[in-house]
């Protein structure tokens, strides 16, 4: 198992991960670090555990918002698919035009 060194809130951590997962771990650590940096800029230095907790909660809040939006979009898509299916089943009678002779 590879050991990866990540930096969050100016603090370094060694974390183990599965082979091939290093890039995902770095991406996740960057997201957490970005949130920790916002906290650090607003609040200043805080204990490591509090900083990680707050940064994690901020990310969880963003994730919940994204999940809510995905649910809304899926519901809208389902409505549009149902409407499309209904329209595909509508029979349109050809228009009759009578021409005087």
Backbone bond lengths (Angstrom), bond angles and torsions (degrees), N, CA, C in turn:
res aa  C-N    CA-C-N  psi(-1)  N-CA   C-N-CA  omega(-1)  CA-C   N-CA-C  phi
1 X - - - 1.447 - - 1.515 109.23 -
2 X 1.327 116.48 123.23 1.462 118.35 -179.95 1.533 111.66 -70.74
3 X 1.305 114.72 145.34 1.465 121.87 173.41 1.522 106.39 -99.58
4 X 1.320 116.26 129.09 1.458 121.74 -178.87 1.515 108.34 -117.49
5 X 1.323 115.82 135.15 1.461 120.76 176.91 1.531 107.60 -96.57
6 X 1.321 115.70 122.88 1.464 120.91 178.06 1.524 108.87 -122.53
7 X 1.312 115.33 157.67 1.461 121.14 178.25 1.515 108.41 -121.43
8 X 1.329 115.18 126.35 1.462 121.23 178.10 1.519 107.63 -133.32
9 X 1.300 115.60 122.73 1.461 120.23 179.16 1.518 113.22 60.86
10 X 1.317 116.16 33.69 1.458 120.31 179.23 1.521 113.38 78.96
11 X 1.312 117.42 3.58 1.474 121.31 179.79 1.520 109.14 -113.56
12 X 1.325 115.69 140.15 1.460 119.37 -178.72 1.524 110.82 -96.68
13 X 1.333 114.41 144.29 1.455 121.91 179.17 1.518 108.77 -135.39
14 X 1.323 116.37 145.55 1.463 122.04 172.81 1.521 106.94 -104.39
15 X 1.331 114.93 126.00 1.457 120.23 -175.64 1.531 108.57 -131.03
16 X 1.310 116.64 136.18 1.466 121.12 176.12 1.520 109.24 -88.91
17 X 1.332 115.13 148.16 1.463 119.99 176.95 1.523 108.80 -148.67
18 X 1.310 116.29 170.65 1.460 121.85 177.58 1.525 109.62 -73.04
19 X 1.332 116.64 154.23 1.462 120.58 175.42 1.523 109.75 -56.68
20 X 1.306 116.01 134.39 1.459 121.37 178.79 1.514 114.59 86.08
21 X 1.318 118.33 -6.34 1.467 122.23 -177.71 1.526 112.31 -96.73
22 X 1.313 116.48 1.76 1.468 119.73 -175.08 1.529 112.82 -57.79
23 X 1.323 117.36 -42.72 1.475 119.40 -177.62 1.527 111.00 -65.41
24 X 1.332 117.03 -36.58 1.466 120.34 178.02 1.523 110.73 -66.60
25 X 1.314 115.66 -39.85 1.456 120.28 178.91 1.523 110.88 -64.76
26 X 1.335 116.30 -42.28 1.466 119.55 177.58 1.534 111.22 -63.55
27 X 1.340 116.89 -39.74 1.469 120.41 179.19 1.525 110.60 -65.04
28 X 1.336 116.94 -44.04 1.462 120.61 179.02 1.525 110.69 -64.98
29 X 1.332 116.21 -40.97 1.467 120.19 178.53 1.519 110.95 -63.32
30 X 1.339 117.12 -37.06 1.468 119.85 178.52 1.518 110.54 -64.41
31 X 1.337 117.02 -41.34 1.463 120.06 178.05 1.526 110.34 -61.28
32 X 1.317 116.83 -45.11 1.457 121.24 179.57 1.521 110.60 -65.57
33 X 1.329 116.62 -40.24 1.462 120.92 178.58 1.527 111.12 -64.32
34 X 1.316 116.99 -39.93 1.475 119.81 178.23 1.524 110.53 -59.44
35 X 1.332 116.90 -43.67 1.464 120.43 178.45 1.526 110.69 -66.90
36 X 1.324 116.83 -40.27 1.467 120.71 179.08 1.526 110.38 -63.73
37 X 1.326 116.22 -36.00 1.463 120.05 179.47 1.527 110.80 -66.33
38 X 1.326 116.86 -39.61 1.470 120.62 176.66 1.525 109.39 -60.94
39 X 1.324 116.53 -45.45 1.465 120.22 178.08 1.515 111.56 -61.31
40 X 1.312 116.24 -45.14 1.460 121.17 -178.93 1.528 110.68 -61.52
41 X 1.320 116.71 -40.18 1.466 120.60 178.90 1.523 111.25 -66.28
42 X 1.336 117.08 -35.69 1.461 121.03 -177.21 1.520 112.94 -83.44
43 X 1.329 117.05 -41.83 1.457 121.70 -170.41 1.522 112.47 -105.80
44 X 1.313 116.08 -28.84 1.455 119.38 -174.15 1.517 109.90 95.51
45 X 1.292 115.88 -166.25 1.473 121.04 -177.61 1.527 110.28 -67.26
46 X 1.330 115.32 138.55 1.460 120.79 178.03 1.520 108.23 -143.16
47 X 1.315 117.40 164.55 1.465 119.66 178.74 1.537 110.91 -58.32
48 X 1.321 114.75 145.44 1.459 121.93 -176.99 1.525 112.47 -52.35
49 X 1.326 117.51 -47.68 1.461 120.32 -176.91 1.527 111.17 -63.78
50 X 1.313 117.60 -38.84 1.467 121.02 179.39 1.526 110.42 -68.60
51 X 1.329 115.79 -42.24 1.463 119.90 179.04 1.524 110.55 -60.64
52 X 1.333 116.96 -45.44 1.461 120.35 179.89 1.525 111.39 -66.38
53 X 1.329 116.65 -39.95 1.462 120.41 177.81 1.526 110.76 -61.45
54 X 1.310 116.79 -50.18 1.470 120.68 -177.46 1.531 111.17 -64.57
55 X 1.328 117.63 -43.03 1.464 120.98 178.94 1.529 110.09 -63.39
56 X 1.339 116.49 -40.90 1.464 120.29 177.18 1.514 112.21 -63.50
57 X 1.330 116.76 -39.95 1.469 120.30 178.33 1.525 111.42 -66.44
58 X 1.319 117.07 -38.18 1.465 119.66 176.91 1.522 110.87 -63.31
59 X 1.336 116.39 -42.88 1.460 119.50 177.36 1.528 111.39 -65.27
60 X 1.329 116.66 -40.07 1.467 120.11 178.42 1.528 110.69 -62.21
61 X 1.319 117.02 -38.96 1.464 121.19 178.29 1.522 110.53 -63.76
62 X 1.321 116.33 -44.73 1.470 119.91 177.65 1.526 110.48 -62.56
63 X 1.326 116.54 -41.99 1.457 120.69 179.52 1.530 110.78 -62.60
64 X 1.319 117.37 -42.89 1.464 121.12 178.39 1.523 110.97 -61.39
65 X 1.332 116.83 -40.33 1.469 120.38 178.09 1.523 110.94 -63.71
66 X 1.322 116.57 -42.38 1.463 120.61 179.01 1.526 110.36 -65.46
67 X 1.326 117.27 -41.76 1.464 120.40 178.43 1.519 111.71 -63.69
68 X 1.336 117.25 -38.65 1.467 120.64 176.23 1.522 110.44 -62.78
69 X 1.314 116.55 -42.97 1.469 120.70 -179.45 1.528 110.74 -65.79
70 X 1.326 116.53 -39.76 1.469 120.52 177.46 1.528 109.77 -61.57
71 X 1.327 117.52 -42.37 1.469 121.16 178.81 1.527 110.37 -61.96
72 X 1.336 116.99 -41.89 1.467 120.41 177.87 1.526 110.98 -62.32
73 X 1.318 116.31 -44.01 1.464 120.47 -178.67 1.527 110.45 -66.47
74 X 1.337 117.24 -39.16 1.469 120.09 178.00 1.525 110.77 -64.14
75 X 1.329 117.07 -40.37 1.466 120.60 178.66 1.531 110.09 -64.42
76 X 1.328 116.28 -42.85 1.467 120.07 178.56 1.522 110.54 -64.25
77 X 1.320 116.75 -41.13 1.465 120.90 178.25 1.524 110.62 -62.32
78 X 1.326 117.40 -42.58 1.461 120.99 178.93 1.529 110.68 -61.41
79 X 1.334 116.73 -40.54 1.469 120.17 178.10 1.523 110.65 -63.80
80 X 1.314 116.20 -42.83 1.472 119.49 -178.97 1.522 111.22 -68.84
81 X 1.330 116.85 -37.01 1.465 119.25 177.16 1.525 110.81 -65.76
82 X 1.331 117.02 -39.52 1.461 120.78 177.60 1.529 110.35 -64.35
83 X 1.305 116.79 -42.12 1.470 120.85 177.79 1.520 110.78 -63.76
84 X 1.326 116.64 -41.94 1.462 120.73 178.27 1.524 110.44 -62.81
85 X 1.322 117.38 -43.36 1.464 121.17 178.27 1.524 110.30 -62.27
86 X 1.336 116.42 -41.27 1.471 120.20 178.41 1.522 110.42 -62.61
87 X 1.325 116.93 -43.49 1.467 120.50 -179.38 1.525 111.93 -66.66
88 X 1.319 116.50 -33.18 1.468 119.32 178.75 1.523 111.16 -68.27
89 X 1.322 117.69 -26.44 1.461 121.62 -178.12 1.527 113.04 -91.18
90 X 1.310 117.75 -4.00 1.462 120.77 179.82 1.526 108.67 -76.44
91 X 1.318 113.75 128.13 1.472 118.41 176.55 1.528 107.82 -92.44
92 X 1.305 113.98 128.45 1.453 119.54 178.44 1.525 107.31 -105.12
93 X 1.312 114.42 120.16 1.463 119.48 177.90 1.527 108.21 -77.22
94 X 1.311 115.89 135.82 1.472 117.57 178.02 1.521 109.98 -63.81
95 X 1.295 114.89 143.57 1.460 120.52 -179.05 1.523 108.91 -76.47
96 X 1.346 114.81 132.75 1.459 119.90 178.82 1.512 108.17 -97.26
97 X 1.267 114.33 129.64 1.459 120.15 176.30 1.525 107.76 -118.86
98 X 1.323 113.91 124.77 1.465 117.36 178.20 1.515 108.86 -97.49
99 X 1.285 113.69 130.67 1.463 119.94 -179.52 1.524 108.02 -110.16
100 X 1.338 116.51 123.86 1.472 117.51 178.67 1.544 110.86 -68.77
101 X 1.334 115.77 141.90 1.449 120.91 179.62 1.492 112.60 -110.25
